[in-house]
Amino acid sequence: MYGDTDTIRKILTELGDTWAIVGLSSNERRAAHGVARVLQRYGKRIVPVHPKAETVHGEQGYPSLDAIPFDVDVVDVFVNSDLSGPVADEAVAKGAKAVWFQLGVIDEAAYDRTRAAGLDMVMDRCPAIEIPRLG
């Protein structure tokens, strides 16, 4: 329901290669750190978004989506579900083409708002799991 195969494929292969990863820090024990590395291996440019604005995997970090001085294609969200809705709204305002909520991140109202704004969206999935499946 939250991520049909066609939408997943479209986001991963057609919508562009610049991924803002909200919640990505230099903490190697966090899931975002490993997922970002996988995305880089598949040719994606990752943009860390975290209050600390740390450089991660060689990419400059920013404290918020609106602080990024260039366009992003996909916003990948690694925050708790109760914080994810505002991030989806910021992604819409930023002009992203898609929003991806990670495993366990679910906000149906945010999903509806984001889709109504014309963006593709996936919830409760992980791109690092999905991208190798594309073949």
Secondary structure, DSSP 8 states (H G I E B T S, - for coil): ----HHHHHHHHHTS-SEEEEET--S-TTSHHHHHHHHHHHTT-EEEEE-TT---BTTB--BSSGGG-SS--SEEEE-S-HHHHHHHHHHHHHHT-SEEEE-TT---HHHHHHHHHTT-EEE-S--HHHHHHHT-
